Amino acid sequence: MTAPDSLPLHALAEDNLASASPDLLRAMVKTFADALMSAEADALCNAEYGQVSEERVNHRN
């Protein structure tokens, strides 16, 4: 049997973001976008950033 969540995370996150500086939200969106684009580039190149691979089909700037 699992215990129910003791904190409503959605409400907690919403309250914190509503009262936070716009710089915090901007930084969070930038971090998310960078991670998403990096993962997409890794998939397209068939290799992670900086990894030497015979299967690499492209290069990253």
MIBALUM-833773 format. One line per field, with one value per residue (C-alpha): x, y, z; residue in one letter. Coordinates in steps of 0.001 Angstrom, whole numbers. Example, Ala and Ser with C-alpha at 12.3 -4.5 7.8 and 13.67 -1.06 7.14 Angstrom:
BEGIN
u: c(12300_13670)
v: c(-4500_-1060)
w: c(7800_7140)
tilo: c(A_S)
END
This chain:
BEGIN
u: c(0_1423_922_-890_1169_1649_2256_108_3082_1093_-288_3092_4858_2128_2322_6122_6211_3482_5466_8899_10944_10523_14226_13529_10925_13182_16068_13833_12523_16069_17334_14425_14858_18631_18149_15445_17517_20608_18678_17249_20705_22100_19376_19919_23711_23592_26125_26140_27878_31654_31378_33502_31407_31724_27951_27916_26127_26768_28670_27577_28805)
v: c(0_3393_6607_9412_12384_14683_17745_18780_19280_20900_23595_24089_24556_26875_29083_29260_30124_32752_34566_34021_36393_36235_35367_32068_31025_32177_30094_27044_27299_27771_24715_22618_23813_23193_19659_18918_20230_18353_15087_15647_16383_13250_11172_12713_12271_8774_9914_12052_15433_14934_11168_9570_7007_5101_5340_9159_10490_14206_16671_19282_22875)
w: c(0_-945_924_-887_-1990_961_-1238_-4177_-6512_-9299_-6992_-5333_-8670_-9947_-6842_-6985_-10682_-10301_-7624_-9200_-11247_-15037_-15146_-13367_-15922_-18766_-17389_-16963_-20534_-21874_-19986_-21258_-24857_-24784_-23447_-26017_-28944_-27753_-27516_-30984_-32442_-30739_-32375_-35819_-35693_-34158_-31542_-28422_-28260_-28326_-28843_-31546_-33373_-36633_-36957_-36884_-39951_-39430_-37249_-34753_-34570)
tilo: c(M_T_A_P_D_S_L_P_L_H_A_L_A_E_D_N_L_A_S_A_S_P_D_L_L_R_A_M_V_K_T_F_A_D_A_L_M_S_A_E_A_D_A_L_C_N_A_E_Y_G_Q_V_S_E_E_R_V_N_H_R_N)
END
